[in-house]
Amino acid sequence: MTETPGREHPRLRLDDSFASPIRFSLMAALGEDLELDFATLGGILQVSDSALSKAIAALEHAGYVGVRKGQVGSRPRTWVRGTADGRRAFYAHVRALQAIVDFGAGG
């Protein structure tokens, strides 16, 4: 195994919370301080309710999204918003992905 002295491989900075393509896409969809309802998120991400629910639960457990429940008329609704910690972690993850590309290219 060849090591580059003094350089940590950027994959070590990846956050496993975003290893799932659905969780990664969910955070990207929420963007900068956007709150979306469950149905809208499901439509954007093109996933089943079950898969979306699991992704939201995992990110909520990590502290990366906040969930607000309420009603619109007589219908229950769930809204999801990225937390400040979640946005910081997501952008750090994206920077780590770019650093992997740059590292592999000898950058």
Residue pairs with C-beta under 8 A, 6 or more apart in sequence:
7 103
9 100
9 103
10 96
10 99
10 100
10 102
10 103
11 96
11 100
13 92
13 93
13 95
13 96
13 99
14 93
14 96
14 97
15 89
15 90
15 92
15 93
15 96
17 23
17 58
17 59
17 62
17 64
17 89
18 24
18 27
18 89
18 90
18 93
20 55
20 58
22 45
22 47
22 51
22 52
22 55
23 55
23 58
23 59
24 93
25 45
26 41
26 45
26 52
26 55
26 56
26 59
26 65
26 80
27 59
27 64
27 65
27 82
27 86
27 87
27 90
28 90
29 36
29 41
29 44
29 45
30 36
30 65
30 80
30 81
30 82
30 86
31 82
32 87
33 81
33 82
33 87
34 81
34 82
35 68
35 79
35 80
35 81
36 44
36 79
36 80
36 81
37 77
37 78
37 79
37 80
38 49
38 52
38 56
38 77
38 78
38 79
38 80
41 52
41 56
41 80
42 48
42 49
42 52
45 52
47 55
56 65
56 67
56 80
59 65
59 86
60 66
60 67
62 86
62 89
63 83
63 85
63 86
64 82
64 83
64 85
64 86
64 89
64 90
65 80
65 81
65 82
65 83
65 86
66 80
66 81
66 82
66 83
67 78
67 79
67 80
68 78
68 79
68 80
68 81
69 76
69 77
69 78
69 79
70 76
70 77
70 79
71 77
82 90
